[in-house]
Amino acid sequence: MRELELKINRSTFILLWRSLHARENELLNIVEEFGEESDEGCDALNDIIALRLYKDGLQEKAKDVFDENAFLLTDEYL
């Protein structure tokens, strides 16, 4: 398996973090629209699981590098 290692600054991390949350919301909307038993819903649920696992790993690594405000999903405290 190939891997890509990136060095990112705080601003880039915030964009990535928010994008991951936005994608998760899009997938949740698909499940809501089509239902868990549909092909679309099942595919979306699988993607949600993979996305959440990725987010958990990313958060674990990033929490030692970036302050807690980098994980906010709004511009309130930036």
Secondary structure, DSSP 8 states (H G I E B T S, - for coil): ---------HHHHHHHHHHHHHHHHHHHHHHHHH-TTSHHHHHHHHHHHHHHHHHHHHHHHHTTTS-GGGG-SSSTT-
